[in-house]
Amino acid sequence: MRTITAVDSVSLAIQRTRDFLFRPFAWGTYLKLGLVAIITEGLGSSVHGSGGGNNKPSVHTPSLEAFHFEPYMIAVAIAAVALAIVIMFFVVYLITRLRFAYFHCLVHNIREIRPGWEFHREQAARFFWLNVGVGFGFLVVVVGIALPFIKGFVKLAQETHAGGPFDWGLLLSLILPLIPILVLISLAGVLSDLILRDWMLPHYALEDATAGQAWAEVWHNIMAEKKQFAVYALLRVVLPFIASICVVMILAIPGLAVVGVIAALEYGLHSAFADASGASAVAGILLQVFFGLIAVGLTLLASICLGGPLSTGVREYALVFYGGRYRLLGDLLYPPVPAAVSAGPGTFGVR
């Protein structure tokens, strides 16, 4: 496959998305693939963790003794947190495997999820732990950067609680340097996700490469075409954002109309059965739940129908662009045409 620029890859990605989802078209298959695309490109794009809380003390400074924690309550809280962490890791692992399965579908132009799900089990597991390691390192850096600011905000809160005047100067000195830091952290997160999913994942899936081998290949390709990779990264972020805004603007009026109709039905049913009792009250509740479920179903259907092609197009764009720099991937996307074999003496006309 020839090298394709980041700009030219856009039209090829649109063409591949159209062929994959709509030729031939089947509603069931389309909805299945659209849902998988949304999960792998939306829910599985990144995992952000944040923590914090606002204490509002009364006259006395709160202490742990004021909460009267019993040993069993502490044990339950620890168990609940541990269970939540395990569930979160399991969900992220499943999304990672699904991402490999969809990669398999797009590369080999098949619509069955199970073959890729089973075939890339080991690669997906290793890629999952790579993401965990990168995420943990990223978290350590963020916490290290945030510590000085946390101390400043704690000091500001203590001074305010002590009855002193609110120190606006201290607040601004904390917020202003924090803005560019947050921007840089966000850009670093986007770039890390892009490197892992768009460029390193194909090496894991197709070569069973290690993290070091995949990164070495990616770094070599980046150094060879710095400008093209920079343009790709920019378009990879900007184009989906613009497309999402356009979709929202186009569907704003019909969406509001549907919401208005459902809201009017819900209000009418609520008013009609407001004074009902017994079986009539139960019927009213069931009708409201029924139309509520219809609204949820329509929302989900619209999300899949619109988000599916957009999410698939994003993944196709990544494959087409990097396939022009990674021959094994490029040959799978666009198999080379076999060279014509010239006929030797005595073979002309033989079939």
N, C-alpha and C positions, 0 to 999 in steps of 0.2 A: 504494500500500500504506500502510495506517495505521501510525502509530508504535506499536511494541510495547515494553513494558517488558522489562527484562533477565530478570525472573522469568517472565513469560508466554512469553518466547521459548523457554524450556526445553521446554515441552510441544509447541510447534509444531515444534521441532527433532526431537524424538522421533518425531512423526508423519511428518515428511518423511523421516527415516531409514528408518522402517518401510516407507513407500511405495516409496522408491527401491531398497532392497535386496531386498524380499520380495514386491513386487507388480508383475509376476509373479515367481515365484522360480525360478531355475535355478542348479544347483550350480556349474557352470563360471563363469558370470557373477558369482555371489556371491563365489567364491574370488578371482577376478581383481580385483574392485572392493575386496574386503577387503584384499588384499595391497597394492594401490595406496594405500589409505587409511592403512595402517600405515606405509608408507614415507614418505608425505608428512607425516603427523602425528607419526610417531615418529622415524625416522632423520633426516628433514629438519627437525625442530623447531628444533634449534640445534646449532651446531658449537662445541665447547669445545676449547680448546688449553691444554695445560699442559706444562711442561718442568721438568726439574730432575734432580738426581742426588745420591747420597750417596757421597762419597769416604771410604774407610776407609784412611788412610795407615798405613804401618808405622812404622819407627823414623825414617826420613827423610821430609821433606816431598816429595811427588811433584812432578815437573816434566814438561814436555812431552818432554824428552830421554829420560826413563825409558821412554817408550812406543815410541821408535824409529820414528816415523812416516816412511814412505817417501813420496816425491812422488806415486807412483801410487796409494798408499792414500788420501792426502788427496783426490786427484782423484776416486777412486771414491766416497768418502764424500760429497763435494759433489754429484756426479752423482746419487747415490742419494737424497739429501735433495731435490734439485731435482725428480727424477722423482716422489717421493712427494707433493710440493706440487702438481705439475701434475695428478696423478691425483686428489688430494683436491679440487682446484678443479673438475675435470671431473665428478666424482661429484656435488658440490653443485650444479653447473649442471644436470645431468640431473634431480636431485630437484626443482629449481626449476621446470623445464619440466613435470615430471610433476604438480607442485602446480597449475600453471595448467591443465593438461589435466583434472585432477579437479575443479577449480573450474568449468570449462566443463561437465562432466558434471552436476554438482549444480545449477547455475543453469539449464541448459536441459533437465534431466531426461532425459538420454540416457546410455546405458551404454557407448558406444564411446569409447575413450581417444584414438584417433588424431586425430579432428577437432580437439579442443582442443590436442593436441600440435603439430599443424601450424599452426593458426590463430594461436596466441599465441606463436609463435617469437620475434619481435622484442621483444614486451613482457616475455617471460620473461628474455631476455638482458639487457635494461636493468634489470630488477628484481634479477637476479643480481648485477650490478655495484653496484647500490645496497646490497645486503646486504654485499658485500665491503667497500665503503667504510665502512659503519656498523660492521662487525666490526673493521676495522683501527683505526678511531677508538676503539672500545671497548677494544681491546687496548692501545693507547697509554695510555689513562687507567689501566687496571689495572696496567700496568708502572710507570707513574709513582707510583701509590699504593703498590706493593709494594716499591719500591727502599729506602726507609728500613728496612722490616722485614727485607729481605734482608741489609742491612748489619749489623743487629743479630744475626741468626742466625749470620752468618759470624763476627762477633766472639765470640759465645758458643762456637762450635765451636773457634775458635783458642785461646781461654782454656782450654777443657777439654782440648784436645790438648797444651797446654803443661804439663799436669800440675796445674793449679790446681783448686780445688774447683768443683763444678758450681754455677753461679749460678742458683738457682731464681727469685730475684727478677727477674733479667733476663729469664728465660724467660716468667714471668707478665706482665711489662710488655710483652712482644712479643705474647703470645697474646690477652690480654684485649681490647686495642683492635682486634685483628684480627677478632674474632668479629662485632661489629656492622658492620664494613666489608665482610666477606664476605657478610653478610645483605643489605646495601644493594646490593652489586654483583650478587648473584643476582636481587634484585627488579628492578634496572635492566635486567638481561638479559631477564628474563621480559616486562617491560613493552615493551622495544624489539621483541622478537619478536612480541608481540601487536599492536602498532601497525603493524608492517610487514605481517604476514600477514593479520590480520583486517580491517584498516581501509584500508590503503594499496593492497594488492594488487587489490581490486575496481576501483579507479580506474584502475590500470594496465591491467587486462584489458578493461574495458568502454569506457573513454574514450581509451585510449592516452595517459594523462596522464604528465607528467613528475614527478620527485620533488617539486619545489616545488609543483606544482599539486595533487598528491595530498595532500601534507602540509597545505596551506592548507585544503583541504576537510575533512580529518580534524580539524584544530585548531578550525575553525569549529563542527563538530558537537559536539566535546567541550565547548567553552565554552558551547554552548547547553544541554547536558544533562549537567553535571558529575556529578550524583548517579547517573544511570542508567549512565553509562560506568564509574563507580567500582564500582557493584554488578555490572555485567557482568564487569569485570576480576576481581573477587573470585570470582564463580561460575565463570568460565572456568578458573580455576586449581583451585578447590576441588572442583567436581563431578567432573571426570575422575579426580582423585585418589581420591575416595570410591568412585566406580564401580569403579576398578581394585582397590581393597581388597575390595569386595564380591565381585567376580568370583573373586579369589584364594581368599577364604574359602569360597565355594560349591563351588569345584572342588578344594579341598584334598584331601578324602578320595578321590574318584575318581582324582585325579591321582597321589596316593601309591600307590593300588592298582595303577595301570598301571605306575608306576615299579618297584614291588615285583615284579610279574610279569616285566617285562623283565629286571630284575637277577637274579631267580632263574633265568631261562632262560640268561642269559649265564654265570652261575656254574656251572650244571649242564653247559653245553657245554664250558666251560673245564676243568672237572674230568674230564669224560668223555674229552676228547681231550688230556689233559695229557701222557700217555706215548706218544701216537701219533706215527707217522713216515710219511714219504712221502705217498702220496695221502690217507691218513686225516687226517694233520695239516693238509693243505691244505683238505680238506673241513670240518674243524673250524673253521679260520680263516674260511672263507667263510660258514659258518652264523652265526658270531658277528658278522661284518660285516653279514650280512643282517638279523639281529634288531636290531642297532644302528641300521641305516638305517631300520627300521620305527619304532624309538623316536623318531628324529629327525623322521621324516615325521609321526608322530602329534603330536609337539610343535608342529611347524610348522602342521599342520592346526588344532589347538586354538587356536593364537595367531591365526590368520587368522579363524577362526569367531567368536572372542570379541573380538579386538582390532579387527576390521574395522568392526562396527557402532559400537563405542565411538569409534573415530577418525572415522568418518563423522558420528556425532552431534555431535562437537566442531565439525567444520567446518560442519555445518548450523546449529548454534547461532550461530556467528559470522555466517553469511549472513543468518539470520532477523533477528537483532538489528540488524545494520548496514543491512540492507535497509529497515528502518523509518525510517532516517535518510538513506538514499541512494536517491533515487527510482528511478533507472535500474535499480539492482539489485533493489529491491522489486517493480517492475513485471515483471521477468523471473521472480522467484520466484512471485508471485501476480498474473498478468495481470489488468488491470482489466476488468470486465464492460462490454461496449459498451452505451451508452445506447440504450434502445428508440426506434426511429424511428416517430413518429406517422404514421398513414396520412392522406394528403390527400384532398380531394374526388375522387370517381370512382375511388379505388384500393381501396376496401373490398371484400374478398372476392376480389381478384385475387391469384393465386399464380404 
